[in-house]
Amino acid sequence: MEIRPIDVHDDAQFHDFYVIERDSLLHQRPDAPVWSEREAQVMFRRKELSEDWRAFGAYDGDRMVGAAEYILPLLDNTDKVYLEVHVAPQHRRLGIGSAVLSHLVDLAKVDGRSVLLGESNIPLDQRETHPYVRFAEKNGFATASVELNRELKLPVSDEQLTAWEQEAAPYHVDYQIETFVDDLPEHLLESYCYLSNQLALDAPTGDIDFEPEGMTPEVFRVRQAKAKEQGRTVFETLAVDRSGQAVAQSTLATSSDDPLRVSQWGTLVHRDHRGHRLGLAVKAANLRALQQAFPDRQKVRTSNSEHNDHMIAINVKMGFEPVELLVEFQRKLWGSPRSAGC
Ligand SMILES: CC(C)(COP(=O)(O)OP(=O)(O)OC[C@H]1O[C@@H](n2cnc3c(N)ncnc32)[C@H](O)[C@@H]1OP(=O)(O)O)[C@@H](O)C(=O)NCCC(=O)NCCS
């Protein structure tokens, strides 16, 4: 078996890579959300300053049997690399996944990355026993954080949205709630980037130590252009304080390649502005805007650390129900007493 980089601009190679990832992600979870091929192509083909996305294939002769993603953050968290290994369901338990992972670990050493991170979606009751957890442990990774994927059935009634908005309103009279689609005005960009960059730091992430992200207005613009090219519509609701700074945000995204689902991305209230029900306010307003534009969507999916009490309280209030776990694995190559490898 040979493991080599994929030419992501070669449609045939990329298609093989995509099909392995898609089939792997849908294995035993046929209703799970997966990116369309177009969405994946844009992620790998359009370069950006903040991340380097690389794709690998494991070949048995001419046939691709395994696929992997190797993503290097470039502006922040530069001790880390995000890995994803997928083996076609019919070729599992033959050592392919371990060989691919070992190849990526060697690459991470060459790239000077000491913290290797991966993740798997697994059923709610199998956090210690699932094959993906066993695979990770066998390869020197440990469970570092457990998130719950939750889903909310749509539509939520106008009456319910109004009730949430009215519940929150008396607490945030000093803030303006504003919704934007696919873009943000120039005057809010700096404060939005600062806010958004805190998410990695402020949300609980178990044993994984993140530093704030380094998104700049320039990076935001590139990501926004990529989302458009992917066929996504992005809804951003912000709370703006009296000085004109964005101090709370929530993002929802749709894909034109998936007529049923909506993805909840980040929600964050600035540390100095908590306690004003801004989390509920921005989430309710964003959902209202989304439902007006896409009345046929059937569910929203979100993911939060199981220890993120404040976010979970809002999501539970809104009716999000747990569907599966998202387990984050970590392996440290050097520089930590918890190091599992090398
Ligand atoms: C996880 C995954 C990559 C494993 O690929 P694979 O080629 O089947 O893995 P390997 O054959 O190298 O297995 C290595 C070890 O993992 C463990 N393992 C893997 N599958 C297992 C299973 N079904 N039951 C029990 N243990 C299992 C075993 O310890 C195995 O060693 P052994 O066969 O000597 O007992 C594959 O199942 C997959 O694509 N899963 C979906 C994506 C994912 O979650 N990737 C991991 C995080 S990035």
Ligand as a Chemical Component Dictionary entry (heavy atoms), coordinates in Angstrom:
data_LIG
# 
_chem_comp.id                   LIG 
_chem_comp.type                 NON-POLYMER 
_chem_comp.pdbx_formal_charge   0 
_chem_comp.three_letter_code    LIG 
# 
loop_
_chem_comp_atom.comp_id 
_chem_comp_atom.atom_id 
_chem_comp_atom.alt_atom_id 
_chem_comp_atom.type_symbol 
_chem_comp_atom.charge 
_chem_comp_atom.model_Cartn_x 
_chem_comp_atom.model_Cartn_y 
_chem_comp_atom.model_Cartn_z 
_chem_comp_atom.pdbx_ordinal 
LIG C1  C1  C 0 -11.076 4.620  12.596 1  
LIG C2  C2  C 0 -10.704 4.049  11.211 2  
LIG C3  C3  C 0 -9.856  5.082  10.462 3  
LIG C4  C4  C 0 -9.898  2.750  11.448 4  
LIG O1  O1  O 0 -9.399  2.283  10.200 5  
LIG P1  P1  P 0 -8.924  0.742  10.041 6  
LIG O2  O2  O 0 -8.117  0.669  8.801  7  
LIG O3  O3  O 0 -10.106 -0.140 10.162 8  
LIG O4  O4  O 0 -7.992  0.598  11.352 9  
LIG P2  P2  P 0 -6.864  -0.487 11.598 10 
LIG O5  O5  O 0 -7.154  -1.718 10.812 11 
LIG O6  O6  O 0 -5.551  0.168  11.414 12 
LIG O7  O7  O 0 -7.098  -0.814 13.167 13 
LIG C5  C5  C 0 -6.121  -0.538 14.152 14 
LIG C6  C6  C 0 -6.628  -0.911 15.534 15 
LIG O8  O8  O 0 -7.763  -0.098 15.874 16 
LIG C7  C7  C 0 -8.695  -0.895 16.655 17 
LIG N1  N1  N 0 -9.915  -1.125 15.879 18 
LIG C8  C8  C 0 -10.196 -0.669 14.638 19 
LIG N2  N2  N 0 -11.439 -1.072 14.265 20 
LIG C9  C9  C 0 -11.939 -1.821 15.286 21 
LIG C10 C10 C 0 -13.155 -2.501 15.495 22 
LIG N3  N3  N 0 -14.131 -2.514 14.552 23 
LIG N4  N4  N 0 -13.350 -3.131 16.675 24 
LIG C11 C11 C 0 -12.400 -3.118 17.628 25 
LIG N5  N5  N 0 -11.204 -2.504 17.474 26 
LIG C12 C12 C 0 -10.976 -1.836 16.313 27 
LIG C13 C13 C 0 -7.998  -2.239 16.896 28 
LIG O9  O9  O 0 -7.207  -2.104 18.059 29 
LIG C14 C14 C 0 -7.109  -2.335 15.654 30 
LIG O10 O10 O 0 -5.994  -3.151 15.838 31 
LIG P3  P3  P 0 -6.122  -4.780 15.634 32 
LIG O11 O11 O 0 -6.861  -4.981 14.335 33 
LIG O12 O12 O 0 -4.697  -5.222 15.599 34 
LIG O13 O13 O 0 -6.906  -5.252 16.820 35 
LIG C15 C15 C 0 -11.980 3.696  10.398 36 
LIG O14 O14 O 0 -12.845 2.903  11.199 37 
LIG C16 C16 C 0 -12.736 4.907  9.927  38 
LIG O15 O15 O 0 -12.551 5.345  8.786  39 
LIG N6  N6  N 0 -13.600 5.501  10.784 40 
LIG C17 C17 C 0 -14.337 6.747  10.450 41 
LIG C18 C18 C 0 -13.468 8.001  10.597 42 
LIG C19 C19 C 0 -12.838 8.159  11.980 43 
LIG O16 O16 O 0 -13.520 8.174  12.984 44 
LIG N7  N7  N 0 -11.499 8.303  12.005 45 
LIG C20 C20 C 0 -10.745 8.407  13.273 46 
LIG C21 C21 C 0 -10.540 9.764  13.756 47 
LIG S1  S1  S 0 -9.689  10.846 12.662 48 
# 
loop_
_chem_comp_bond.comp_id 
_chem_comp_bond.atom_id_1 
_chem_comp_bond.atom_id_2 
_chem_comp_bond.value_order 
_chem_comp_bond.pdbx_ordinal 
LIG C1  C2  SING 1  
LIG C2  C3  SING 2  
LIG C2  C4  SING 3  
LIG C2  C15 SING 4  
LIG C4  O1  SING 5  
LIG O1  P1  SING 6  
LIG P1  O2  DOUB 7  
LIG P1  O3  SING 8  
LIG P1  O4  SING 9  
LIG O4  P2  SING 10 
LIG P2  O5  DOUB 11 
LIG P2  O6  SING 12 
LIG P2  O7  SING 13 
LIG O7  C5  SING 14 
LIG C5  C6  SING 15 
LIG C6  O8  SING 16 
LIG C6  C14 SING 17 
LIG O8  C7  SING 18 
LIG C7  N1  SING 19 
LIG C7  C13 SING 20 
LIG N1  C8  SING 21 
LIG N1  C12 SING 22 
LIG C8  N2  DOUB 23 
LIG N2  C9  SING 24 
LIG C9  C10 SING 25 
LIG C9  C12 DOUB 26 
LIG C10 N3  SING 27 
LIG C10 N4  DOUB 28 
LIG N4  C11 SING 29 
LIG C11 N5  DOUB 30 
LIG N5  C12 SING 31 
LIG C13 O9  SING 32 
LIG C13 C14 SING 33 
LIG C14 O10 SING 34 
LIG O10 P3  SING 35 
LIG P3  O11 DOUB 36 
LIG P3  O12 SING 37 
LIG P3  O13 SING 38 
LIG C15 O14 SING 39 
LIG C15 C16 SING 40 
LIG C16 O15 DOUB 41 
LIG C16 N6  SING 42 
LIG N6  C17 SING 43 
LIG C17 C18 SING 44 
LIG C18 C19 SING 45 
LIG C19 O16 DOUB 46 
LIG C19 N7  SING 47 
LIG N7  C20 SING 48 
LIG C20 C21 SING 49 
LIG C21 S1  SING 50 
# 
